[in-house]
Amino acid sequence: MLDWISSLTTAPSQSEVQVHTSTVVPVSVNYFPHRQCNYTCAFCFHTSKTLDILPLDEAKKAMRMLAAAGMKKLNISGGEPFLQAKFMGELFKFCKEELGLESCSVVNNGSKVTEKWLDTYGKYLDFMAISIDSFDPETNILLGRSDGGRTGHIRRVFQVAEWCRKRRIMVKLNSVVTKHNWEEDMNDSIQEINPFRWKARSFATVSCMSYSCCENIQVFQVLLLDSENTGKETGSLRDARDLVVTDVQFKAFLERHKDQKSLVPEDNDAMKDSYLLLDENLCFLNCQGGDKKPGRSVLKVGVAEALKDAGYNEKAFIERGGIFDWTKEVPKGADLELDW
């Protein structure tokens, strides 16, 4: 992996800068194959506006094109990816066996994961990222982080994390910090789960947004997006404007959890335009204007042309630590078929 990392981090010459938009390498791609979800998170930025999902063969074709252009890591998010569990599993299998990708990961709420799926497709999965915003059942319900108002989300997160550990799948947690949880002390629960990474984001009022997808526990600074989570006046299905926290509140949350070695805070500047987001129609989403504007389909115009629509900042991706050790370790001599 070191050779291509070196090529990405080497300072470009003036002539290379001139053609940068046509030479972007899509090293890490975040694919949203559908928008359907069984949760109703108040801050969701990718809501169930359509139920579209392309045929698996078309998705595979796009993945092959992206791999040929330099994709090393595929992350699937949603919607809830496990509502289309077989589609996702078969795509991961294709990406690992046929394309030889270094890393496959999924961001999900944990509610639809099964041991049967993990036994069938877990060998192709490097990271399982589970969303958990609070270890208080009532707070989760308040945020919409529940299936029909049921209170089993926390128990499920612990269960799925344990299933993954038994199968050598790295566990990552994603947390969104809002006005309802910024004062919570999550240290004991985080230590018990012991994720590889924990990303934490604050819900802050800003003009545009990106979404993180596959590193440790991630504590996120999530941004408001018109047409997704800024109220009816922008055509949004959600209104998250009253969930925002101040920078002082976000910093207080981070200070409270500073001893968690897996903690990866991500602020607005780090996120902005540093993620490649591929929607259900295989179009890159451009968030530069404060909303999510789909570009042209990878299948219709090719990867290089589609990337020109993405508003992607490759330098920001490198600087926020977008490249990390993203392949799970398999003990030498392990018989994967017997293990699974």
Disulfide bonds with the S-S distance in Angstrom:
none
